Amino acid sequence: SAFEKGGQWQQAVALFRAMPKAKIHPNIVSFGAAISACEKGGQWQHALAFLHSIPASKLHANVITYSAAISACEKAGQWQQALLLFDAMPCRNAVSCNAAISACEKGGQWQRAMALLRAMPKANIRVDVISYTATISACEKAGQGQQALNLFEAMPEARVIPNVFSYSAAISACEKAGEWQEALNLFATLLKSIIRPNVVSYGAIISACAKGSQWQHGLAMLAAAEAQAVPNIITYSAAISACEKAGQWIQALALFAALPLANIDADSVSCNAAISACEKGGQWKQALALFSDMSQATVRMNVISFNAAVTACARGGLWQQALALFEGMNDVRICLDVTTYNAAISACEGGCQSKQAMFLLHDVAALVSSAVASSSRF
């Protein structure tokens, strides 16, 4: 148990396996501690092995051992396995239900999460803030914004007080639904409460502002995050995206340049937003310079990075450079999409390379046909 609480799962497992040699028979508490140690160490397969080995010791798995194993699977993204364990439980408690709902969230199973939440009171299991927050997150991640907001609004009636994660999930739901004003209202309510916003809630509200092209509100929220010493790459990236979407490339670049001063390392999201901001602002030279810096740094490039760079080349009349980037995507194993083809075709047309444009047009038509054929099979 001491090793389990210290996060030293290897030592906990070794000690458990040494018990028979010392002529000590593990009891259900020992199994529970070993499974919990594996859960905390991210070792879901070890956790399952311990759970399944309980009957061999002439013991019965209880709600504690099942709950720990479900949590281990849930945290490792093994949502299907987590739900199989949950369904096999002889009896359940709030911990196991919450872990199952969190598994649904990770698996995009928002309807199952809702069903589990509604079933808890019927089984005389108390619904708590974790239950609601996990279900709200499940709805939000599945694009069910209104369902998420309905759940959030139902919390006071259920005598459950929202926490900062509940607010963050609800604000993210507003962002996905394009309801930036409602997101600001929720954030204002959060500020009036005794709950202190964290980096997740600030990231959510800035992203909501970005989605609504409210870059000034986004910058104000970033300033508020800085005043509370909670900004990180998520909040900065969201603010840069807000400026990018509103065509404020100067502001976007200023924020990007401020990252080193704040001791924050740029990531692919912030780089892509800065490149896109320059490209949309007609600053193709700056966009390509940022792309070049990104390729030389440790930041991982993706299709969004290349699409912005190819589009910047098209704007600058650099069709040869655009094609070089286009062809170079295969070398770094990045899949081209319709946006990539459109940008490359635009660059060729701008450079009076009609023959090359026609070749690309034929390729993109084949790509779209293949995608349609694949989707029709499901």
KOLFI-229591 format. One record per residue (C-alpha): residue in three letters; x, y, z. Coordinates in steps of 0.1 Angstrom, whole numbers, padded with zeros to 4 digits, always signed. Example, Ala and Ser with C-alpha at 12.3 -4.5 7.8 and 13.67 -1.06 7.14 Angstrom:
2
ALA+0123-0045+0078 SER+0137-0011+0071 
! end
This chain:
378
SER+0000+0000+0000 ALA+0029+0024+0008 PHE+0044+0017-0027 GLU+0010+0021-0043 LYS+0005+0056-0027 GLY+0041+0065-0037 GLY+0034+0056-0073 GLN+0060+0029-0073 TRP+0041+0002-0091 GLN+0071-0020-0099 GLN+0080-0023-0062 ALA+0044-0029-0053 VAL+0040-0057-0079 ALA+0073-0073-0068 LEU+0063-0072-0032 PHE+0030-0088-0040 ARG+0046-0116-0060 ALA+0070-0122-0032 MET+0043-0129-0006 PRO+0038-0166-0014 LYS+0075-0172-0010 ALA+0073-0157+0025 LYS+0043-0180+0031 ILE+0020-0151+0033 HIS-0013-0156+0015 PRO-0026-0125-0003 ASN-0060-0113+0008 ILE-0085-0091-0011 VAL-0069-0060+0004 SER-0035-0071-0010 PHE-0050-0076-0044 GLY-0067-0042-0042 ALA-0035-0025-0033 ALA-0016-0042-0062 ILE-0043-0033-0087 SER-0044+0003-0075 ALA-0006+0005-0078 CYS-0009-0006-0114 GLU-0036+0019-0120 LYS-0015+0047-0108 GLY+0014+0035-0128 GLY-0006+0033-0160 GLN-0003-0005-0162 TRP-0038-0015-0172 GLN-0027-0050-0184 HIS-0011-0058-0151 ALA-0042-0045-0133 LEU-0064-0068-0154 ALA-0041-0098-0148 PHE-0043-0093-0110 LEU-0081-0089-0111 HIS-0085-0121-0131 SER-0061-0140-0108 ILE-0082-0133-0077 PRO-0105-0165-0080 ALA-0073-0187-0081 SER-0066-0175-0045 LYS-0102-0186-0036 LEU-0112-0150-0032 HIS-0140-0129-0048 ALA-0133-0096-0065 ASN-0151-0068-0047 VAL-0162-0033-0057 ILE-0128-0019-0047 THR-0108-0042-0069 TYR-0132-0039-0098 SER-0132-0001-0095 ALA-0094+0001-0095 ALA-0092-0021-0126 ILE-0118-0001-0144 SER-0099+0032-0136 ALA-0067+0016-0149 CYS-0084+0008-0182 GLU-0101+0041-0184 LYS-0069+0061-0178 ALA-0051+0041-0205 GLY-0078+0048-0230 GLN-0091+0012-0229 TRP-0127+0023-0227 GLN-0142-0009-0241 GLN-0124-0031-0216 ALA-0134-0007-0188 LEU-0171-0010-0197 LEU-0168-0048-0200 LEU-0155-0049-0164 PHE-0182-0025-0153 ASP-0209-0047-0168 ALA-0194-0078-0150 MET-0195-0062-0116 PRO-0218-0079-0090 CYS-0224-0045-0073 ARG-0213-0010-0079 ASN-0205+0023-0061 ALA-0199+0059-0071 VAL-0162+0053-0078 SER-0169+0025-0103 CYS-0197+0044-0120 ASN-0176+0075-0123 ALA-0147+0055-0138 ALA-0172+0039-0163 ILE-0186+0073-0173 SER-0150+0086-0178 ALA-0143+0056-0200 CYS-0174+0065-0221 GLU-0160+0101-0224 LYS-0127+0088-0238 GLY-0146+0065-0261 GLY-0170+0091-0274 GLN-0199+0072-0259 TRP-0219+0101-0247 GLN-0253+0083-0248 ARG-0239+0055-0226 ALA-0225+0081-0202 MET-0259+0098-0199 ALA-0275+0064-0193 LEU-0250+0056-0165 LEU-0255+0090-0149 ARG-0293+0085-0149 ALA-0291+0050-0136 MET-0270+0060-0105 PRO-0299+0074-0084 LYS-0321+0044-0092 ALA-0294+0022-0078 ASN-0292+0044-0047 ILE-0257+0055-0057 ARG-0250+0092-0050 VAL-0243+0113-0080 ASP-0214+0137-0073 VAL-0195+0164-0091 ILE-0172+0139-0108 SER-0202+0120-0122 TYR-0217+0152-0137 THR-0183+0166-0150 ALA-0174+0134-0167 THR-0208+0132-0184 ILE-0207+0169-0194 SER-0172+0162-0209 ALA-0185+0131-0228 CYS-0213+0152-0244 GLU-0189+0181-0251 LYS-0163+0159-0268 ALA-0190+0142-0289 GLY-0203+0176-0301 GLN-0234+0174-0280 GLY-0231+0210-0267 GLN-0268+0215-0257 GLN-0268+0182-0238 ALA-0237+0192-0220 LEU-0252+0226-0210 ASN-0284+0210-0199 LEU-0265+0188-0175 PHE-0245+0217-0162 GLU-0277+0237-0155 ALA-0292+0206-0138 MET-0264+0204-0112 PRO-0279+0228-0086 GLU-0312+0210-0087 ALA-0293+0177-0080 ARG-0275+0195-0051 VAL-0242+0191-0068 ILE-0218+0221-0067 PRO-0199+0226-0100 ASN-0161+0227-0098 VAL-0136+0244-0121 PHE-0136+0213-0144 SER-0174+0214-0146 TYR-0172+0250-0157 SER-0144+0243-0181 ALA-0163+0215-0198 ALA-0195+0236-0201 ILE-0175+0265-0216 SER-0159+0241-0241 ALA-0194+0229-0250 CYS-0203+0265-0258 GLU-0172+0268-0279 LYS-0181+0238-0299 ALA-0216+0251-0304 GLY-0203+0285-0314 GLU-0220+0302-0284 TRP-0192+0325-0274 GLN-0215+0349-0255 GLU-0229+0320-0234 ALA-0193+0310-0228 LEU-0185+0345-0215 ASN-0215+0344-0193 LEU-0205+0311-0178 PHE-0169+0324-0172 ALA-0183+0355-0155 THR-0203+0333-0132 LEU-0172+0313-0125 LEU-0153+0345-0115 LYS-0181+0355-0091 SER-0179+0321-0073 ILE-0153+0310-0048 ILE-0137+0288-0075 ARG-0105+0301-0090 PRO-0102+0296-0128 ASN-0073+0274-0139 VAL-0054+0270-0171 VAL-0081+0246-0185 SER-0109+0271-0180 TYR-0088+0300-0194 GLY-0079+0278-0224 ALA-0116+0270-0229 ILE-0129+0306-0228 ILE-0101+0319-0251 SER-0109+0291-0276 ALA-0146+0301-0274 CYS-0136+0336-0282 ALA-0115+0324-0311 LYS-0144+0304-0325 GLY-0166+0335-0323 SER-0139+0357-0339 GLN-0138+0377-0307 TRP-0100+0382-0307 GLN-0102+0413-0284 HIS-0121+0393-0257 GLY-0096+0365-0262 LEU-0066+0388-0255 ALA-0084+0402-0225 MET-0088+0366-0211 LEU-0051+0359-0218 ALA-0041+0390-0199 ALA-0063+0379-0170 ALA-0046+0345-0171 GLU-0012+0362-0170 ALA-0023+0383-0141 GLN-0030+0350-0122 ALA+0002+0334-0134 VAL-0016+0306-0151 PRO-0009+0310-0188 ASN+0007+0281-0207 ILE+0010+0270-0244 ILE-0027+0261-0245 THR-0039+0296-0235 TYR-0013+0313-0258 SER-0022+0290-0288 ALA-0059+0297-0283 ALA-0052+0335-0282 ILE-0030+0333-0314 SER-0058+0313-0331 ALA-0083+0340-0321 CYS-0062+0366-0337 GLU-0056+0344-0368 LYS-0093+0338-0373 ALA-0100+0375-0370 GLY-0073+0384-0396 GLN-0052+0401-0369 TRP-0018+0388-0381 ILE+0003+0415-0363 GLN-0013+0406-0329 ALA-0009+0369-0337 LEU+0028+0374-0344 ALA+0033+0396-0313 LEU+0018+0368-0291 PHE+0039+0342-0308 ALA+0071+0363-0303 ALA+0061+0366-0266 LEU+0063+0329-0260 PRO+0101+0328-0252 LEU+0097+0358-0229 ALA+0071+0338-0209 ASN+0094+0308-0208 ILE+0069+0288-0229 ASP+0080+0265-0257 ALA+0060+0268-0290 ASP+0041+0237-0302 SER+0026+0227-0335 VAL-0007+0244-0327 SER+0008+0278-0319 CYS+0032+0276-0349 ASN+0004+0266-0373 ALA-0018+0294-0360 ALA+0010+0320-0365 ILE+0018+0307-0400 SER-0019+0307-0410 ALA-0023+0343-0395 CYS+0006+0355-0417 GLU-0007+0337-0448 LYS-0042+0350-0444 GLY-0028+0385-0438 GLY-0009+0384-0471 GLN+0024+0381-0453 TRP+0037+0351-0473 LYS+0074+0358-0467 GLN+0068+0359-0429 ALA+0047+0327-0431 LEU+0074+0308-0450 ALA+0101+0321-0426 LEU+0080+0307-0397 PHE+0076+0274-0415 SER+0113+0272-0421 ASP+0120+0279-0384 MET+0095+0252-0375 SER+0112+0226-0397 GLN+0145+0233-0381 ALA+0132+0232-0345 THR+0119+0202-0326 VAL+0083+0212-0332 ARG+0065+0184-0351 MET+0049+0196-0384 ASN+0016+0182-0396 VAL-0007+0186-0426 ILE-0020+0220-0412 SER+0016+0233-0412 PHE+0022+0223-0448 ASN-0012+0235-0460 ALA-0005+0270-0446 ALA+0030+0270-0462 VAL+0018+0258-0496 THR-0010+0284-0495 ALA+0015+0311-0486 CYS+0036+0301-0516 ALA+0005+0304-0538 ARG-0001+0339-0525 GLY+0035+0348-0533 GLY+0035+0334-0568 LEU+0060+0307-0558 TRP+0045+0278-0577 GLN+0078+0258-0578 GLN+0083+0262-0541 ALA+0046+0252-0535 LEU+0051+0220-0555 ALA+0084+0212-0537 LEU+0065+0214-0504 PHE+0036+0194-0518 GLU+0059+0166-0529 GLY+0080+0168-0498 MET+0050+0158-0476 ASN+0053+0122-0487 ASP+0090+0122-0476 VAL+0080+0131-0440 ARG+0050+0107-0441 ILE+0023+0134-0439 CYS-0009+0125-0458 LEU-0021+0151-0483 ASP-0057+0163-0480 VAL-0081+0182-0503 THR-0069+0215-0488 THR-0033+0206-0498 TYR-0043+0199-0534 ASN-0064+0230-0537 ALA-0035+0252-0525 ALA-0010+0235-0549 ILE-0035+0238-0578 SER-0040+0275-0569 ALA-0002+0280-0569 CYS+0001+0263-0604 GLU-0027+0284-0618 GLY-0011+0316-0605 GLY+0022+0306-0622 CYS+0004+0298-0655 GLN+0012+0261-0650 SER-0021+0249-0664 LYS-0008+0214-0673 GLN+0005+0208-0638 ALA-0028+0221-0624 MET-0048+0196-0645 PHE-0027+0167-0632 LEU-0033+0178-0596 LEU-0070+0183-0603 HIS-0072+0147-0616 ASP-0055+0134-0585 VAL-0077+0153-0561 ALA-0108+0140-0580 ALA-0095+0105-0575 LEU-0089+0113-0538 VAL-0124+0125-0532 SER-0139+0096-0551 SER-0119+0071-0529 ALA-0131+0089-0497 VAL-0167+0088-0508 ALA-0164+0051-0517 SER-0149+0043-0483 SER-0175+0062-0463 SER-0204+0045-0482 ARG-0191+0011-0470 PHE-0198+0020-0433 
! end
